[in-house]
């Protein structure tokens, strides 16, 4: 899987809680972000593994912002025109 991550060239948002004890940030989130060129890692302070529930409002806003920025960036991409 690591070799596949190195090949990603699309905008990639990674969201990780620093209180995730089942998948610690230092063992999963940070190394994954380092493998994906140009990825963006958002770390939510105090967020657990289930941050999709505990931080749903913030997560939705961050995803929306990332999608908007990515779409804006790629509007002029030669392959899309």
C-alpha positions as CSV (number, residue, x, y, z in Angstrom):
1,X,0.0,0.0,0.0
2,X,2.9,2.4,0.7
3,X,4.0,2.3,-2.9
4,X,0.5,3.1,-4.1
5,X,0.4,6.1,-1.8
6,X,3.6,7.5,-3.4
7,X,1.8,7.5,-6.7
8,X,-1.2,9.6,-5.7
9,X,-1.3,12.9,-7.5
10,X,-4.8,14.1,-6.6
11,X,-5.5,16.6,-3.8
12,X,-5.6,14.5,-0.6
13,X,-7.0,15.6,2.8
14,X,-6.1,13.6,5.8
15,X,-7.8,14.3,9.1
16,X,-6.6,12.8,12.3
17,X,-7.3,13.3,16.0
18,X,-4.4,13.6,18.4
19,X,-6.3,11.6,21.0
20,X,-6.8,8.6,18.7
21,X,-5.5,5.7,20.8
22,X,-6.4,2.9,18.4
23,X,-4.5,4.5,15.5
24,X,-2.0,6.9,17.0
25,X,-1.2,10.0,14.9
26,X,2.6,9.4,15.0
27,X,2.2,5.8,13.7
28,X,-0.5,6.3,11.1
29,X,-1.5,9.9,10.1
30,X,1.9,11.6,9.9
31,X,3.6,8.8,8.0
32,X,0.7,8.5,5.6
33,X,0.7,12.3,4.9
34,X,4.5,12.1,4.3
35,X,4.0,9.5,1.6
36,X,1.4,11.5,-0.4
37,X,3.0,14.4,-2.2
38,X,1.2,17.6,-1.6
39,X,-1.3,16.1,0.9
40,X,-2.8,18.2,3.7
41,X,-2.9,16.8,7.2
42,X,-5.3,18.4,9.6
43,X,-4.8,17.4,13.3
44,X,-7.8,17.9,15.6
45,X,-6.6,18.5,19.1
46,X,-8.3,16.2,21.6
47,X,-10.2,14.3,18.9
48,X,-10.6,10.5,19.3
49,X,-10.8,7.8,16.6
50,X,-14.5,8.6,16.1
51,X,-14.0,12.2,15.2
52,X,-16.5,11.9,12.4
53,X,-19.1,11.9,15.2
54,X,-17.5,14.0,17.9
55,X,-16.2,16.7,15.5
56,X,-18.7,16.3,12.7
57,X,-19.5,20.0,12.2
58,X,-15.8,21.0,12.0
59,X,-15.0,18.0,9.8
60,X,-17.7,18.9,7.3
61,X,-16.6,22.5,7.1
62,X,-13.0,21.4,6.6
63,X,-13.9,18.9,3.8
64,X,-16.1,21.5,2.1
65,X,-13.3,24.1,2.2
66,X,-10.7,21.6,0.9
67,X,-13.0,20.5,-1.9
68,X,-13.7,24.1,-2.9
69,X,-10.0,25.0,-2.9
70,X,-9.1,21.8,-4.8
71,X,-11.8,22.4,-7.5
72,X,-10.7,26.0,-7.9
73,X,-7.1,25.0,-8.3
74,X,-7.9,22.3,-10.9
75,X,-10.4,24.3,-13.0
76,X,-7.6,25.4,-15.3
77,X,-5.8,22.0,-15.4
78,X,-5.1,21.1,-19.1
79,X,-6.5,17.6,-18.7
80,X,-9.9,18.9,-17.6
81,X,-10.4,21.4,-20.4
